[in-house]
């Protein structure tokens, strides 16, 4: 096996050298003109090369036009994206202000709820006070009725005493 590895190391550079020589030979043969047939072939090849160059130039022009159109479309797309961002920012700002307004309203509703709860408590206390006043008024009526009855009795007694004293 060690012999195979050594042979591979020696053969590789030799094979590379042979390959390079084979590639160089056709290039040397084409480079040297060998007569009138080669001159005509070169003229035909020159015409083909000119046509290919013209085709390449035309393709390059069309690519330049296409690239210009793509740039214009990209600019339009960028402006529409920018407009969209502005619109999104505007909508976001409007939404944020609406949220802030809603939070303020929520706080106001909480305040009103607390206030209405306080009023309910005040009304309940007032109802108790009215009930207490009603009881006091009932006892006052009784006391006033008794006083009026006593005054009437005393007036009758006075009238009776006046008639007795004259008669």
PyMOL commands that set and color helices and strands:
alter all, ss='L'
color gray80, all
select helices_A, chain A and resi 2-31+36-166
alter helices_A, ss='H'
color red, helices_A
deselect
rebuild
show_as cartoon
